[in-house]
Amino acid sequence: MTNASQDHPIQHGSDDAVEDEKVQGILLQVAGDLQLRPDEDPEALLRQRLRDTRIEIPEESIPGLVKRIPGLDERSDGEMNPGAH
């Protein structure tokens, strides 16, 4: 018997799932931020949260993530507004 420990995920792609969960958590945090400060720019808040958590997302993926923020709907003038109906 060895004293070896498992330091890495067993299945390939496990790290991706963990990062996806972190990103989803950040999107929820940004949604909460926007409820408290609806005049803030969703993209700027998302970028700040990503920087704070040191999660690196490709630049071209940011607009798609902004669209995934819960409760964020597109207004008729093209701006993003949380909770707009």
Buried (B, 14 or more C-beta within 10 A) or exposed (E): EEEEEEEEEEEEEEEEEEEEEEBEEBBEBBBBBBEEEEEBBBBEBBBBBBEEEEEEBEEEEBEEBBEEBEBBEEEEEEEBBBEEE
